[in-house]
Amino acid sequence: DTEVTQTPKHLVMGMTNKKSLKCEQHMGHRAMYWYKQKAKKPPELMFVYSYEKLSINESVPSRFSPECPNSSLLNLHLHALQPEDSALYLCASSHPQGAGKWGNEQFFGPGTRLTVL
Amino acid sequence: KNQVEQSPQSLIILEGKNCTLQCNYTVSPFSNLRWYKQDTGRGPVSLTIMTFSENTKSNGRYTATLDADTKQSSLHITASQLSDSASYICVVSEVRDSSYKLIFGSGTRLLVRP
């Protein structure tokens, strides 16, 4: 299995809602990532988990709360979002730094298209 | 500041023609460089990945080159197909102590017309 799956594909939420994005991989990768991508822009790193522990938080607002319950799953909890948070949210996974020839080759999921009203 | 710059921003070609996309980077120290293809609204898909010691890497109709001395890379697409219409993103892996960070270019949007 060489896939990263994300659910839901699309999500529309109000500014007072609480929702969660889910990401799953079964490639044995122990590093997982959340990216945010606005239209016609490159992905922007939000969070990195390494061995189920948060290792990088790129100064993301607290209304985004990541969670890594086990080595295969990564969640992103959303609360009190703003319309400017509307974007494509991408999950990726890789072997941790230094593992194997390619080290940190990242495999991306298809993304969740989020719209905040 | 470590940067990755791509050109052109957008490109329109006719089906069956070849094209070359450019990537210049200033990232140092550098681990590897990869090219991704991203269809609209989808996640990026890896096309090639090269370390500093590799000059060229092919994946079907896609051929990437790397000149680590001049810090330039190119992606050449031969015999283009309509399905090649997508954004092509150059990504450089920056080494930071025991960690790393991917530096993304802004991408080249390619449109292949019949």
Interface residues (C-beta under 8 A of the other chain):
Chain A: V4 Q6 K40 K41 P42 P43 L45 S55 I56 L88 L90 A92 Q97 W102 G103 N104 E105 Q106 F107 F108 G109 P110 G111 R113
Chain B: S31 N32 R34 Y36 G41 R42 G43 P44 V45 S46 I49 I89 S93 S98 S99 Y100 K101 L102 F104 G105 S106 G107 R109
